Amino acid sequence: MVAATPIDLPRRPEEFPAAFARAWATRDGAAIAALFAEDAEFVNVTGLWWTGRAAIARPHDYALKSFFADTALRPGRTATRMLGTDHAVVRCRFHMTGQRAPDGTEAGPRQTILIFVLERTPGGWQAASAQNTEVVSGQETFVAQDGIAPVDYRQR
């Protein structure tokens, strides 16, 4: 993989979602991975669990050059909780448009909530861990019956 597009680490934890969106816009998986510690972990929306900067870079690079090639990622509501002076948890609802469906058509918009566990480094704030959760509005959980589908038990 080629060197990452330069993305500066944020100076404050609450700036991390914007830095992630800027890295996303480069379409370079290494730029996203550069925001993470060398031994960081990332769990994506389907539960794939990657450990290490290179393992985080590879699938992001593939996605950003294929089915996410035309996406726009916009940070929305953000919450930051400091865990002492050198660690923080940042949650951000991201809005994404422009994903390509398997047949090549444009898929509908999506929202996810990314949770970042950050650590202060001499260069800025870096992610030690991240987990991405798909937002399925109006649903309570998922049920596994002939696949997995969101459900709302209140509608029964």
N, C-alpha and C positions, 0 to 999 in steps of 0.2 A: 504494500500500500504506500502511496506517495505521502509526502509530508502534509500535515494538516494545514488547512487554510488558517491563518492566524486569527484566533479569537482570544481576546484578553479575558482573563478571569475577572469576575465582578469584584468590586471593592467592598460591597455590602451584600449580605445574604439575599435581601429582597430583590436584588438586581439579577439574580441567577436565572429566573425564567426568561427574561429578555435576552440574556446571553445565550441560553439554549435555543431560543427562536432565531437569533442571528446565526448561530452555528447551523441550524436546520436549513436556513435560506441559502447557505453556501453549497448545498447538495454534496457535502463531503463528510462521510462518516468519521473520518479522523478528526475533523473540526469538532464534532459532537464529543468524541472520546477525549479530546484534549481538555474538556471541562471536568473530567473525572480523574480520580486518583489512579495510579498505575494498577492497584489491586481492587478497584471498585467493583461493585456488583450492580446489575441492572436487570429488572424483571419487566418484560413488556406486557401489553394488554392481554395476550393469550397465555401468559405464564411462562414464556421462554425465559431462562435465567442465565445471564451471561456474567462471567467473572473475568476481570482484567480489561484493561483499556483496549487491547487488540480485539478481544471478543466482543466488546461493545461497538467498536468501529465497524467491523465487517458487516453485520446485518443492517446497520444503519446506512452504510455506504450503498449496499445492494438496493435497499428500499428507496433511498433518495434518488437513485439513478433509474428506477423502474416505476413501480406503482405509486410512489410519492414524488415523482419528478416534477409535477406541476402543482404541488401543494403550497398553500399558505398556512402558516402556523402562527396563531395570535394568542399571546397570554391574556388571560382574563383575571378573575378574582384570585387574589394571592393572599396567603396567610403565612407569617413567619413566627416561629417560636425559637427563641435563643435557649440553648442548653449550655449555660456558662458563657464564657467570653469567646471560646474558640470553636464552638459547634452550634449548628442550627438545623431545624427542620423547616423546610419550605414546601408548602402545598400550593399548586397552581392549577386552575382550570384552563386548559388550552382549547382553542377553537381551531379546527382544521377544515379546509376546503380544498378541492382539486384532486383528491385521490382517484386513481384509475381503478375501475372494476376489472375482473379477469377478462371480460370481453372487450376492454379498451374504452368503454364509455366512462363518463365522469360519474363517480359515486356521489352520494349525498354528503352533506356536512357531518362532521363528528365532533364530539367533545370528549376529552379525557381529563383526568386529574392526575398530575404527576407529583409524586412526593419525593423530595430530594433530602437526603441527610448530608449536610455540608460540614466541612472542616476548614478552618482558616489556615492558609499557607502563606509563606512570605510573598507570593505573587498575587494573592487574592483568595477568594472562596472557591473551593473545589468540592465536587460531589464524591462522597465515599460510597453512596448507595442511592438508587432511584427505583421507584416502582410506578408503573403506569396503569391506571384503572379506567376502563371504558365507562362513560356516563350513559346510562340507559334511563332516560327520564320517565317517571311514573311507574317504574318497576321496583319490586322489593328484593328479588334475588334471581337466581337462575335455577332451572330444573333440567335434569338429564333424562329425557325420554325421546328416543330416536334423534339423538343429537342433544345439544344444549340450547336452551332458549330462555330469554328473560320472562319472568312472570310477575303478576301482581295478584296476590291472594285476596286482596280486598274486593276484587271484581267478581268473586265467586258467589 
